[in-house]
Amino acid sequence: MENFNYEEIKENLKNEEQERKEAEKKNSKALKQISKIEKIQAQLKKEQEKLKEIIQADENTKTAKKDKKNDNNEINTNE
């Protein structure tokens, strides 16, 4: 039969509990960071969509100006 040292077992359990608590803290911190990253990614996606809309509006404006210029040129040519 093995000879168990009560104090040694108690100390091992105490160390394991401390390690578990430290691991939980690290996991909690990591989860918070992941949450922050996900929020930033969502905000970035919204900003990218806004930028796409602005670029599209700019392209539409340029096209409209070009079409208007072409229309004016056609009118002047026909006169």
N, C-alpha and C positions, 0 to 999 in steps of 0.2 A: 504494500500500500504506500502510495506517495505521501510524502510529508508536505502538507500545504502550510505556507506561512501566511497567516491571516493578514498581517500588516502589509506584506508584499502584494497580496491579492487586492487589498483595499487601495493601495497606492496605484496599482495598475488600473483599477476601475476609475479612480479619480482622474488619472491621466487620460484615459480613453474618453471620459466625459468632457474634459477640457478640450481635447482634440475635436470632439463632435461639435461642441459649441463654437469653436473657431471656424470649423468647416461650414456650419450653418450661417455664421456671420458673413463669410466670404461668398457663399451662395446667394444670400440675401442682397449683398452689395452688387453682385454680378447681375442678378435679376433686375435690380433698379437701373443699372446701367443699360441693360438690354431694353428696358421700357423707355428710357430716355432716347436711345438710338432709334427705336421704332417711331416715337413721336417726331423726332427730327426728320426721319425718312418720309413720314406722312406729310409733314409741312413742306419738305422739298418737292414732293410729288405735286402738291397743290401749286407751288410756285412755278414748277415746270409747265403745268397746264396753263397758268396765267401767261407765262412767257410764250407758249405756243399760240395762244389767242392773240397776243399783241403782235407776234410775227405775222400771223394770218391777216390781221386787220391791216398791217403795214403793206403786205403784199396786195391786198384788195385795193388799198388806196393807190398804190403805184399803178396797178392795172387800170383802175378807173381813170387816172390822170392820163395814162398812155392812150386809152380808148378815146378819151375826150380830145386829146391832141390829134389823133388820127381822124376823128370825126370833123374837127375844124379844118384839117388839111384837105379832106375830101370836099368840104363845102367850098373852100377857096379854089380848089382845082376845078370844080363844076361851074364856077361863076365865070 
